[in-house]
Amino acid sequence: MSIKSELESLHSELQGSQAQLVAVSKTHPKEAIAEAYAAGQRIFGESTAQELVDKQAKLPNDIEWHFIGHLQSNKVKYIAPFVHMIHAVDSEKLLQTIHKEGAKNNRVIHCLLQVHLALEDSKFGLTGDQLLGLLAAGNWRAWNHVRICGLMTIATNTEDASRLHFEFGQLKSLFDEVKNRFFAKDDSFCELSMGMSADYPLALQHGATLIRVGSRIFGHRDYALK
């Protein structure tokens, strides 16, 4: 199937849900993104600052760029002028850095706090206790150039549906607790970023509002081309 037809199929699946599609374009050429853009897609996800900066400069300026990879604090300055949302904020230090770079650019940058629920130790993110501790400390309340909009996770790479249901259910429970304790009157805290090409249908069952789909749209990545 073509990029256009895959996007049409995905958007059809999302009808009736509250979820939006983040087309994960990392490692794919600008021409593929342009093809998806021509088909109506406007939200794209990248995972390295250098690649994102390069693509942003050469593609339409109404694209909503989401940074979905592990972000080092010293790379924030490169994407702060334009990035719409950073999905994988995994420390208070990173959140504060995003605030500082947002202030330099006179912008409010939307952020999601990443929670580690997967079985793989290689994945990044806060534990549930660390997440609640960061929010309870309250330092973030003074950082008015970041806006915490929700939570994100990368699930275990497994075909075990029960494990995936468990992890997505855990994130939804954490989201509800955080919403009630810290953001009860904040309508902007509304995002659950979870689910990728192989598992997004299960994530949707647990209330995902952002699904990150790449290989289904663009095909498998050739990392040698990076």
C-alpha positions as a Python dict, from the first residue, in 0.01 Angstrom:
ca = {
    (1, 'M'): (0, 0, 0),
    (2, 'S'): (108, 359, -56),
    (3, 'I'): (180, 613, 216),
    (4, 'K'): (-148, 785, 131),
    (5, 'S'): (-354, 467, 153),
    (6, 'E'): (-192, 362, 481),
    (7, 'L'): (-270, 703, 630),
    (8, 'E'): (-628, 685, 511),
    (9, 'S'): (-662, 341, 668),
    (10, 'L'): (-515, 456, 998),
    (11, 'H'): (-731, 767, 1019),
    (12, 'S'): (-1034, 551, 946),
    (13, 'E'): (-941, 328, 1240),
    (14, 'L'): (-911, 632, 1465),
    (15, 'Q'): (-1258, 762, 1387),
    (16, 'G'): (-1469, 757, 1699),
    (17, 'S'): (-1165, 766, 1927),
    (18, 'Q'): (-997, 1069, 2082),
    (19, 'A'): (-658, 974, 1943),
    (20, 'Q'): (-439, 1161, 1698),
    (21, 'L'): (-176, 1005, 1475),
    (22, 'V'): (190, 1098, 1509),
    (23, 'A'): (353, 979, 1187),
    (24, 'V'): (700, 865, 1296),
    (25, 'S'): (924, 984, 1016),
    (26, 'K'): (1265, 930, 1180),
    (27, 'T'): (1529, 802, 937),
    (28, 'H'): (1289, 840, 644),
    (29, 'P'): (1367, 1093, 370),
    (30, 'K'): (1203, 1432, 335),
    (31, 'E'): (1035, 1310, 17),
    (32, 'A'): (838, 1051, 217),
    (33, 'I'): (727, 1315, 465),
    (34, 'A'): (623, 1542, 178),
    (35, 'E'): (413, 1257, 38),
    (36, 'A'): (242, 1209, 374),
    (37, 'Y'): (194, 1585, 403),
    (38, 'A'): (28, 1593, 60),
    (39, 'A'): (-208, 1324, 187),
    (40, 'G'): (-314, 1553, 474),
    (41, 'Q'): (-89, 1439, 760),
    (42, 'R'): (40, 1728, 971),
    (43, 'I'): (187, 1571, 1289),
    (44, 'F'): (528, 1407, 1250),
    (45, 'G'): (765, 1253, 1504),
    (46, 'E'): (1145, 1259, 1503),
    (47, 'S'): (1395, 1120, 1753),
    (48, 'T'): (1722, 1304, 1692),
    (49, 'A'): (1772, 1679, 1715),
    (50, 'Q'): (2000, 1703, 1411),
    (51, 'E'): (1759, 1518, 1183),
    (52, 'L'): (1463, 1717, 1312),
    (53, 'V'): (1635, 2053, 1258),
    (54, 'D'): (1735, 1954, 905),
    (55, 'K'): (1387, 1839, 808),
    (56, 'Q'): (1206, 2130, 972),
    (57, 'A'): (1407, 2378, 767),
    (58, 'K'): (1315, 2213, 437),
    (59, 'L'): (951, 2116, 487),
    (60, 'P'): (626, 2318, 522),
    (61, 'N'): (614, 2541, 826),
    (62, 'D'): (265, 2429, 933),
    (63, 'I'): (393, 2083, 1025),
    (64, 'E'): (352, 2008, 1395),
    (65, 'W'): (681, 1850, 1497),
    (66, 'H'): (692, 1612, 1793),
    (67, 'F'): (1023, 1497, 1942),
    (68, 'I'): (971, 1137, 2049),
    (69, 'G'): (1320, 1005, 2128),
    (70, 'H'): (1550, 1025, 2426),
    (71, 'L'): (1656, 1390, 2447),
    (72, 'Q'): (1985, 1507, 2597),
    (73, 'S'): (1972, 1841, 2777),
    (74, 'N'): (2244, 1990, 2556),
    (75, 'K'): (2034, 1924, 2243),
    (76, 'V'): (1721, 2108, 2359),
    (77, 'K'): (1843, 2445, 2231),
    (78, 'Y'): (1841, 2323, 1871),
    (79, 'I'): (1473, 2227, 1863),
    (80, 'A'): (1333, 2477, 2114),
    (81, 'P'): (1258, 2746, 1852),
    (82, 'F'): (994, 2535, 1679),
    (83, 'V'): (917, 2197, 1837),
    (84, 'H'): (551, 2159, 1933),
    (85, 'M'): (576, 1873, 2183),
    (86, 'I'): (852, 1674, 2351),
    (87, 'H'): (720, 1328, 2439),
    (88, 'A'): (997, 1176, 2643),
    (89, 'V'): (1083, 1403, 2936),
    (90, 'D'): (1243, 1166, 3184),
    (91, 'S'): (1398, 1395, 3447),
    (92, 'E'): (1341, 1719, 3631),
    (93, 'K'): (1673, 1848, 3495),
    (94, 'L'): (1552, 1802, 3137),
    (95, 'L'): (1220, 1968, 3214),
    (96, 'Q'): (1399, 2270, 3361),
    (97, 'T'): (1630, 2292, 3059),
    (98, 'I'): (1330, 2290, 2824),
    (99, 'H'): (1181, 2575, 3029),
    (100, 'K'): (1502, 2778, 3001),
    (101, 'E'): (1525, 2726, 2625),
    (102, 'G'): (1155, 2802, 2588),
    (103, 'A'): (1212, 3131, 2771),
    (104, 'K'): (1499, 3222, 2537),
    (105, 'N'): (1265, 3171, 2242),
    (106, 'N'): (962, 3332, 2408),
    (107, 'R'): (766, 3007, 2368),
    (108, 'V'): (575, 2760, 2583),
    (109, 'I'): (685, 2408, 2490),
    (110, 'H'): (442, 2124, 2547),
    (111, 'C'): (591, 1822, 2726),
    (112, 'L'): (494, 1471, 2826),
    (113, 'L'): (655, 1292, 3119),
    (114, 'Q'): (790, 951, 3019),
    (115, 'V'): (712, 659, 3246),
    (116, 'H'): (916, 338, 3238),
    (117, 'L'): (683, 40, 3251),
    (118, 'A'): (848, -199, 3006),
    (119, 'L'): (1041, -510, 3099),
    (120, 'E'): (1350, -391, 2907),
    (121, 'D'): (1600, -199, 3121),
    (122, 'S'): (1728, -27, 2806),
    (123, 'K'): (1420, 194, 2785),
    (124, 'F'): (1416, 533, 2955),
    (125, 'G'): (1160, 692, 3184),
    (126, 'L'): (1056, 767, 3540),
    (127, 'T'): (918, 504, 3772),
    (128, 'G'): (573, 571, 3907),
    (129, 'D'): (720, 681, 4240),
    (130, 'Q'): (971, 911, 4070),
    (131, 'L'): (695, 1066, 3862),
    (132, 'L'): (480, 1141, 4165),
    (133, 'G'): (782, 1266, 4358),
    (134, 'L'): (881, 1509, 4082),
    (135, 'L'): (530, 1650, 4063),
    (136, 'A'): (485, 1667, 4441),
    (137, 'A'): (811, 1863, 4479),
    (138, 'G'): (642, 2132, 4273),
    (139, 'N'): (946, 2303, 4118),
    (140, 'W'): (783, 2272, 3776),
    (141, 'R'): (504, 2510, 3878),
    (142, 'A'): (745, 2805, 3845),
    (143, 'W'): (861, 2704, 3498),
    (144, 'N'): (611, 2888, 3282),
    (145, 'H'): (777, 2814, 2949),
    (146, 'V'): (696, 2443, 2971),
    (147, 'R'): (350, 2294, 2989),
    (148, 'I'): (311, 1939, 3117),
    (149, 'C'): (36, 1796, 2899),
    (150, 'G'): (32, 1429, 2993),
    (151, 'L'): (226, 1104, 3010),
    (152, 'M'): (408, 882, 2763),
    (153, 'T'): (545, 529, 2764),
    (154, 'I'): (716, 284, 2529),
    (155, 'A'): (574, -59, 2594),
    (156, 'T'): (766, -385, 2612),
    (157, 'N'): (856, -522, 2270),
    (158, 'T'): (645, -834, 2295),
    (159, 'E'): (359, -1018, 2129),
    (160, 'D'): (215, -1097, 2473),
    (161, 'A'): (-111, -903, 2464),
    (162, 'S'): (-169, -950, 2837),
    (163, 'R'): (162, -779, 2914),
    (164, 'L'): (78, -489, 2683),
    (165, 'H'): (-269, -451, 2833),
    (166, 'F'): (-107, -443, 3178),
    (167, 'E'): (141, -169, 3083),
    (168, 'F'): (-111, 49, 2900),
    (169, 'G'): (-354, 4, 3187),
    (170, 'Q'): (-84, 106, 3434),
    (171, 'L'): (-13, 425, 3243),
    (172, 'K'): (-382, 512, 3229),
    (173, 'S'): (-412, 457, 3606),
    (174, 'L'): (-108, 678, 3667),
    (175, 'F'): (-252, 941, 3435),
    (176, 'D'): (-579, 945, 3629),
    (177, 'E'): (-395, 976, 3961),
    (178, 'V'): (-170, 1255, 3837),
    (179, 'K'): (-465, 1436, 3681),
    (180, 'N'): (-665, 1425, 4003),
    (181, 'R'): (-374, 1522, 4231),
    (182, 'F'): (-192, 1786, 4027),
    (183, 'F'): (-390, 1895, 3721),
    (184, 'A'): (-756, 1867, 3816),
    (185, 'K'): (-829, 2220, 3692),
    (186, 'D'): (-588, 2213, 3398),
    (187, 'D'): (-756, 2114, 3072),
    (188, 'S'): (-421, 2102, 2892),
    (189, 'F'): (-320, 1792, 3089),
    (190, 'C'): (-502, 1554, 2859),
    (191, 'E'): (-252, 1347, 2658),
    (192, 'L'): (-163, 979, 2679),
    (193, 'S'): (108, 897, 2425),
    (194, 'M'): (127, 520, 2395),
    (195, 'G'): (109, 262, 2122),
    (196, 'M'): (321, 211, 1811),
    (197, 'S'): (280, 23, 1483),
    (198, 'A'): (265, -321, 1646),
    (199, 'D'): (52, -244, 1951),
    (200, 'Y'): (-150, 75, 1900),
    (201, 'P'): (-489, -107, 1881),
    (202, 'L'): (-436, -222, 2242),
    (203, 'A'): (-324, 125, 2349),
    (204, 'L'): (-642, 273, 2203),
    (205, 'Q'): (-844, 43, 2428),
    (206, 'H'): (-681, 211, 2728),
    (207, 'G'): (-744, 567, 2618),
    (208, 'A'): (-439, 662, 2411),
    (209, 'T'): (-471, 1012, 2271),
    (210, 'L'): (-149, 1003, 2066),
    (211, 'I'): (-29, 694, 1882),
    (212, 'R'): (319, 689, 1728),
    (213, 'V'): (315, 492, 1403),
    (214, 'G'): (607, 476, 1162),
    (215, 'S'): (684, 148, 988),
    (216, 'R'): (324, 83, 892),
    (217, 'I'): (314, 417, 708),
    (218, 'F'): (666, 452, 570),
    (219, 'G'): (794, 94, 568),
    (220, 'H'): (1088, -41, 765),
    (221, 'R'): (1376, 194, 831),
    (222, 'D'): (1720, 160, 681),
    (223, 'Y'): (1938, 295, 961),
    (224, 'A'): (2242, 281, 734),
    (225, 'L'): (2096, 578, 548),
    (226, 'K'): (2101, 804, 855),
}
